[in-house]
Amino acid sequence: MLTPILSRHLKLSICICLMSTHQFVIGCTFLFSSIILAKLKEPTSTIKITHEEGSWIASLPVLICPIGLLVLGILSDKFGRRKALQVGYIPIIISWLVLSYSYSLKSIVIARFILGTAFGSGACVYLYVSEVAPTKYRPLYLSLVTMFVGLGMMFESVISIFIEWRTWALILFVLSTVNCLSMFLVPESYVWLRAHGRIREAEATEKMLGIEPAAATAVPVPAPVTALAVNGDEHMGGADGTGKSDSVAYWRKFAGPTVWKPTLITMLFFICQQGSGFYVLLFYSVDVLHSCRVQWDGITVTAFLSIARLFGSLVYSMLHHVHRKTLVLVSGGGMGLSLTTIIVYMHMYDDVADPPYGALLIVAFISYMFFAMLAMLPMPWTICGEVFPMSVKGFV
C-alpha cells in the first residue's frame, strides 16, 4: 500500500512523463537535421543538395521558432499549458508526415518550415512542471524533462544507423500523434486554473494529484490577468482604478519590474547558452566533428554524445539539492576546459595529416556535452518557469 506522499509523487511522475514525451520527440528533432544532412550528402542519395541548401535544412526550424513561440506563449496563458502543448503537436505531426514522403528538396524544406512553428513548444512542458511540482523537488522533476530530450537524441542516433530516415520520420509521426492524444489524460496545472478563477477545476486537479489543500493555498497566486497588482502597478488603472481596458492593462504589465528584470537576467543566460556553441554541435554534429578532424565516424560519435547527454541529465537530477550557482560554475567551467582542449589540439596538429591521440578529441567533445547538461542547457529553461508572474509567464 502506497503512502500518500509516494502516491502523490507517483501521480506527478506519470503526468510529467506524459508531458515530457514531447521532449523525446524534440530530442529526435535536434539530431535529425545532422543525420539527414549526412545521408543526403552520400553519393547514393537520390536528393542532391549543396552546402547552402544543407544549411537551410538545418537552420530553418530555428529561424521560424520565435514566431511559433510567440503564438504558443499567448495560447499558453489564455487556454492553459496542456492545451497549448497539444496545439504545438499539430505542426510537429504534419512535418513528420511530410518528411516521411519527401523525395525532393522542396518537400524537405516545407516540412522543416512547418516544424519550426512548434519547435519551441517544449516551453509549455517546463511551465507545467514548474507549476505542479513541489518546490523542494522541482529541480528533480525538471531534470526528467531534459532526460527525455537525451533519450530522444540517443534513440535518434542509434536508430538512424539501421533505419532509413523516411521510415524513422514515419515512426515519429505515429509517436507524435499518440503523444498528442495522451495529453487528454493529463490534468491542467492547478496553479494556472486558480490564477484564472477556475477554482473547482483546480481543486479537482489537486485532489486527483494528491496535493494537500494547505500546500496548494500556500503557493502565491497572482491575480487574474486583468489586474495590475501583479507588478505592483495598481495606480496604472487611472484615478478610479478602471480607466484602462483589460488589453491595455495586460500589455502594460510588461513594463513592470517583475517582468523586465527577470527578462534581462534570463536573456543574458540564454545568450551565454547560445554562445557556448551547444546547439551548433546538436544541429551540425556530423559536420562539426568532421571539420574538427575527429577520426571516428561522425554518426557513431554522435551516438556517444547522445549517451553523454543522457548521463549528464541523470547526474543533474541527482544534484537537485546543490545550489544552482554552483552547478552553473561547474557546468561553464567544464565546458570551457573541454573547448580549450579541442582548440589546443586542433592548433597543435593543424598541419598533420594523421594527428595522434585522436581519442583525446573525442573525450573532449563527450565531456563538453556532459558538462553542458549540468546547468548551462537546462537551467535557463528551468528559471523561465519560476521567475515570471503567472499572468505573463507563458508569453515571456
Helices and strands as residue ranges (DSSP letters): H 4-40, H 51-79, H 81-100, H 105-116, H 123-132, G 135-137, H 138-162, H 165-182, G 183-185, H 190-195, H 199-209, H 213-217, G 229-231, G 234-237, H 246-252, G 253-255, H 257-275, H 278-283, H 285-291, H 298-318, H 324-348, H 358-371, I 372-376, H 378-387, G 390-392
